[in-house]
Amino acid sequence: MPEPYAVTVPKGYRVGAWEVRAPIATGAFGSVYEARRVADDQGTAPQDLPRTAALKFLPTGTGTPRHLAHLRELADRELTLHRRLKRPRLIRMYETLTVDDPAHPDLDGAVVLVLEQAAESLAALLTRTQGQPPEGPSLLAQICEGLAQLHRAGWVHGDLKPANVLLMTDGSARLADFNMAAELEGTHAYTPAFSTPDYTPPELLWSEIGERGRRIRPSADIWAFGVLAHLVLTGTFPLPGGTPTTRRDAAAAYARGADELRLSPELPDAWREIVRDCLTRTHEERIAGEALLRRVEAVAAKGALTGLLPRFPYRRRRHRTLIIGAAAAAVAAAALGYGISTWADGADSTGKAAEGTGGTTAVTAAAYGATDLRTDKGVPPAYRLLIVETAHDCDQPDVTPPLIAAMLKVESDFDPDLADPARNEYGIARWTPSVLRWWMHEDGTPGESVPQPPFPPAESIPAMGRYLCWIAPRLDTRLPGDHRVLISAAYRTSYKVVNEAAGVPPEVRPYADRVAHYLKEYTPPGKK
């Protein structure tokens, strides 16, 4: 029998600029509906809002004053959290509304969160694929990045599980449902006395509940990630038992030392070590979030390049040492898991389910970014998401996905294993280690030590984007020619050399000409 909706909203119901179209999901704290943008109370349709969205209704109108205050606090918490984070690893919130409709007492006073609409949840994907989806490592890298973002911002998610990971139409993952999210006060935060047992660390299963709720640390999210990773990669939970209750008891026995952690033999060795370091008996032993992110990215990238992709040959580059504060970092080790060029059954060449198949939309990186980057001209599918998101992280209009793709083609022929010791250049973007040190971190700070090759694409490509984004505004706008080609020439030399030469210096003209060729090749029709 279907789960009853916490908030029942009829089709066609209007709230703000939105019209409810169909139910999506429900949970303990509210119900989510698909909606389309129509017009606001003044009869105009705001142009800064998307055409479609997901409306999350929180039933505040008919609750007790205490319940009402609590749910409003949850809504405020979600809004605050979204506003403090910039990267798209969290479902975006566009606005919050309050229903004013005395004629519908079940809805009157309800708080409505207007959220970015997803294609499906990770839980739905696991059900649809019967576990172990091929894009699992990629999704785990993105999920881990989302947790790192939350923890850097001083928050704990508190309820990480497949239902709270949403998949977008481009195939990327977003964390969602921050009802349990809590802001850290030193080493701890406080959350309501509610959690999902399968993803709750042993130290919290029977923890004391105070007036402010239960004390929680970021390490609770690390435990949940270990459980989630085991489930995604093997289709099973890491602790034995046929029900959440028996698995909870197994977790308690493991924490007491009365039983050992016996992970599935299907879990790859590299992931086995990661999962073990997440599922330690005590929170003190658990791996920290940043260290976890680096390891997950590395394993996801290696698995994509050795297991899912054809191999590509490789090539070179040189830079100045300057700092940039662009946001991108490890965003797309996650993308590397999408290196599958075949389409799901029932999907057309855009990655959308064919009409009449009744299937869920299935999108791979082969379709991602098609409006920004040609997908039929040889850019490897594994790197498209990474290239597009890297370009989108830059606020300079001339730093585009086709430019980054063209430069990677000329630098290395998309070879992740390029090694040119004579020039001390390595990886897909031909980084010199001492120079990469200045561009490898998303916060714009140099690394404490010089990195050692090999340099994974998930590190090299965002670093390239940061450097290009720094170069672009420093080039003289009066220089003749395509500004994007000038940026590529500055990448090979420096922006000062290009400005002094009043254009592309003769020594890099062959390089710039090749970039110009592929720039045209990779730009979609109708784009400049």
GISULKA-V922688 format. One record per residue. N is the residue number from 0. SS is DSSP state (~ for helix, > for strand, _ for the rest). PSI is psi as a letter, one per 40 degrees, with the letter a starting at -180 (999 if undefined). OMEGA is omega as a letter, one per 30 degrees, with the letter a starting at -180 (999 if undefined). Layout:
# GISULKA-V922688
N&SS&PSI&OMEGA  N&SS&PSI&OMEGA
This chain:
# GISULKA-V922688
0&_&h&a  1&_&i&l  2&_&h&l  3&_&i&a  4&_&h&l  5&_&d&l  6&_&h&l  7&_&h&a  8&_&h&a  9&_&i&l  10&_&h&a  11&_&e&a  12&_&h&a  13&>&h&l  14&>&h&a  15&_&b&a  16&_&e&a  17&>&i&l  18&>&h&a  19&>&h&a  20&>&d&a  21&>&i&l  22&>&i&l  23&>&d&a  24&>&i&l  25&>&i&l  26&>&a&a  27&_&d&a  28&_&e&a  29&>&i&a  30&>&i&a  31&>&h&a  32&>&i&l  33&>&i&a  34&>&i&l  35&>&i&l  36&>&h&l  37&_&c&a  38&_&i&l  39&_&a&a  40&_&e&l  41&_&e&l  42&_&e&l  43&_&i&l  44&_&h&a  45&_&h&a  46&_&e&a  47&_&e&l  48&_&i&l  49&_&i&l  50&_&d&l  51&>&i&l  52&>&i&l  53&>&h&l  54&>&h&l  55&>&h&a  56&>&h&l  57&>&h&a  58&_&g&a  59&_&d&a  60&_&d&a  61&_&e&a  62&_&i&l  63&_&i&l  64&~&d&l  65&~&d&l  66&~&d&l  67&~&d&a  68&~&d&a  69&~&d&a  70&~&d&l  71&~&d&l  72&~&d&l  73&~&d&l  74&~&d&l  75&~&d&l  76&~&d&l  77&~&d&a  78&~&d&l  79&~&d&a  80&~&d&a  81&~&d&a  82&~&d&a  83&~&e&a  84&_&i&a  85&_&d&a  86&_&i&a  87&_&f&l  88&_&e&l  89&>&i&l  90&_&h&a  91&_&h&l  92&>&h&a  93&>&d&a  94&>&i&l  95&>&i&a  96&>&i&l  97&>&h&a  98&_&h&l  99&_&g&a  100&_&g&a  101&_&d&a  102&_&e&l  103&_&g&a  104&_&d&l  105&_&d&a  106&_&d&a  107&_&h&l  108&_&e&l  109&_&h&l  110&>&h&a  111&>&h&l  112&>&h&l  113&>&h&a  114&>&i&l  115&_&h&a  116&_&h&l  117&_&i&l  118&_&d&l  119&>&i&l  120&>&i&l  121&~&d&l  122&~&d&l  123&~&d&l  124&~&d&a  125&~&d&l  126&~&d&a  127&~&d&a  128&~&e&a  129&_&f&l  130&_&i&l  131&_&f&l  132&_&i&a  133&_&d&l  134&_&e&a  135&~&d&a  136&~&d&l  137&~&d&a  138&~&d&l  139&~&d&l  140&~&d&l  141&~&d&l  142&~&d&l  143&~&d&l  144&~&d&l  145&~&d&l  146&~&d&l  147&~&d&l  148&~&d&l  149&~&d&a  150&~&d&l  151&~&d&a  152&_&e&l  153&_&f&a  154&>&i&l  155&>&h&a  156&_&d&l  157&_&e&a  158&_&f&l  159&_&h&l  160&_&i&a  161&~&d&a  162&~&d&a  163&~&e&l  164&>&h&a  165&>&i&a  166&>&h&a  167&_&i&a  168&_&e&l  169&_&e&l  170&_&e&a  171&_&i&a  172&>&i&l  173&>&i&l  174&>&i&a  175&_&i&l  176&_&g&a  177&_&f&l  178&_&d&a  179&_&e&a  180&_&i&a  181&>&i&a  182&>&h&a  183&_&i&l  184&>&g&a  185&_&b&a  186&_&e&a  187&>&i&l  188&>&i&a  189&>&h&a  190&>&i&l  191&_&i&a  192&_&g&a  193&_&h&l  194&_&i&l  195&_&h&a  196&~&d&a  197&~&d&a  198&~&e&a  199&_&h&a  200&_&i&a  201&~&d&a  202&~&e&a  203&~&e&a  204&~&d&l  205&_&f&a  206&_&i&a  207&_&h&l  208&>&h&l  209&>&a&a  210&_&d&a  211&_&e&a  212&>&a&a  213&>&h&l  214&>&h&a  215&>&i&l  216&_&i&l  217&_&d&l  218&~&d&l  219&~&d&l  220&~&d&l  221&~&d&l  222&~&d&a  223&~&d&l  224&~&d&l  225&~&d&l  226&~&d&a  227&~&d&a  228&~&d&l  229&~&d&a  230&~&d&a  231&~&d&a  232&~&d&a  233&~&e&a  234&_&e&a  235&_&i&l  236&_&i&a  237&_&e&l  238&_&i&a  239&_&i&l  240&_&i&a  241&_&e&a  242&_&i&l  243&~&d&a  244&~&d&l  245&~&d&l  246&~&d&l  247&~&d&l  248&~&d&l  249&~&d&l  250&~&d&l  251&~&d&l  252&~&d&l  253&~&d&a  254&~&d&l  255&~&e&a  256&_&e&a  257&_&e&l  258&_&i&l  259&_&i&l  260&_&h&a  261&_&g&a  262&_&i&a  263&_&h&l  264&_&e&l  265&_&e&a  266&_&h&l  267&_&i&a  268&~&d&a  269&~&d&l  270&~&d&l  271&~&d&a  272&~&d&l  273&~&d&a  274&~&d&l  275&~&d&a  276&~&e&l  277&~&d&a  278&_&f&l  279&_&i&a  280&_&d&a  281&_&i&a  282&~&d&a  283&~&d&a  284&~&e&a  285&_&i&l  286&_&i&l  287&_&i&a  288&~&d&a  289&~&d&l  290&~&d&l  291&~&d&a  292&~&d&a  293&~&d&a  294&~&d&l  295&~&d&l  296&~&d&a  297&~&d&a  298&~&d&l  299&~&d&a  300&~&d&a  301&~&d&l  302&~&d&l  303&~&d&a  304&~&d&a  305&~&d&a  306&~&d&a  307&~&e&a  308&_&i&l  309&_&i&l  310&_&i&l  311&_&i&l  312&_&a&a  313&_&i&a  314&_&b&a  315&_&i&l  316&_&i&a  317&_&i&a  318&_&i&l  319&_&i&l  320&_&g&l  321&_&i&a  322&_&i&l  323&_&i&a  324&_&f&l  325&_&i&l  326&_&h&l  327&_&d&l  328&_&b&a  329&_&e&a  330&_&d&a  331&_&f&l  332&_&d&l  333&~&d&a  334&~&d&a  335&~&d&l  336&~&e&a  337&~&f&a  338&_&f&l  339&_&h&a  340&_&e&l  341&_&i&a  342&_&i&l  343&_&i&l  344&_&h&l  345&_&e&a  346&>&i&l  347&_&a&a  348&_&e&l  349&_&e&a  350&_&e&l  351&_&i&a  352&>&h&a  353&_&i&a  354&_&h&l  355&_&e&l  356&_&d&a  357&_&e&a  358&_&i&l  359&_&i&l  360&_&h&l  361&_&h&a  362&_&h&l  363&_&i&l  364&_&e&l  365&_&d&l  366&_&e&a  367&_&h&l  368&_&e&a  369&_&d&l  370&_&e&a  371&_&d&a  372&_&h&l  373&_&h&l  374&_&e&a  375&_&e&a  376&_&e&l  377&_&e&l  378&_&h&a  379&_&h&a  380&~&d&a  381&~&d&a  382&~&e&a  383&~&d&l  384&~&d&l  385&~&d&l  386&~&d&a  387&~&d&a  388&~&d&l  389&~&d&l  390&~&d&a  391&~&d&l  392&_&e&a  393&_&h&a  394&_&e&l  395&_&h&a  396&_&d&a  397&_&e&l  398&_&g&a  399&_&i&l  400&~&d&l  401&~&d&l  402&~&d&a  403&~&d&l  404&~&d&a  405&~&d&l  406&~&d&l  407&~&d&l  408&~&d&a  409&~&d&a  410&~&d&a  411&~&e&a  412&_&f&l  413&_&f&a  414&_&h&a  415&_&e&a  416&_&e&a  417&_&h&l  418&>&h&l  419&>&g&a  420&_&d&a  421&_&d&l  422&_&e&a  423&_&f&a  424&>&h&a  425&>&i&l  426&_&i&a  427&_&d&a  428&_&e&l  429&_&f&l  430&>&h&l  431&_&h&a  432&~&d&a  433&~&d&l  434&~&d&l  435&~&d&l  436&_&d&a  437&_&e&a  438&_&e&a  439&_&e&a  440&_&h&a  441&_&d&a  442&_&e&l  443&_&e&l  444&_&i&l  445&_&i&l  446&_&i&a  447&_&d&l  448&_&i&l  449&_&h&a  450&_&i&a  451&_&h&l  452&_&i&g  453&_&i&l  454&_&h&a  455&_&i&l  456&~&d&a  457&~&e&l  458&~&d&a  459&~&d&a  460&~&d&l  461&~&d&l  462&~&d&l  463&~&d&a  464&~&d&l  465&~&d&a  466&~&d&l  467&~&d&a  468&~&d&l  469&~&d&a  470&~&d&a  471&~&d&a  472&_&e&a  473&_&e&l  474&_&i&l  475&_&h&a  476&_&e&a  477&_&e&a  478&_&h&l  479&_&i&l  480&_&i&a  481&_&h&a  482&~&d&l  483&~&d&l  484&~&d&l  485&~&d&l  486&~&d&l  487&~&d&l  488&~&d&l  489&~&d&l  490&~&d&l  491&~&d&a  492&_&c&l  493&_&i&l  494&~&d&l  495&~&d&l  496&~&d&a  497&~&d&l  498&~&d&a  499&~&d&l  500&~&e&a  501&_&f&l  502&_&a&a  503&_&h&l  504&_&i&a  505&~&d&a  506&~&e&l  507&~&e&l  508&~&d&l  509&~&d&l  510&~&d&a  511&~&d&l  512&~&d&l  513&~&d&l  514&~&d&l  515&~&d&l  516&~&d&a  517&~&d&l  518&~&d&l  519&~&d&a  520&~&d&a  521&~&e&a  522&_&h&a  523&_&i&l  524&_&h&l  525&_&e&l  526&_&i&l  527&_&999&999
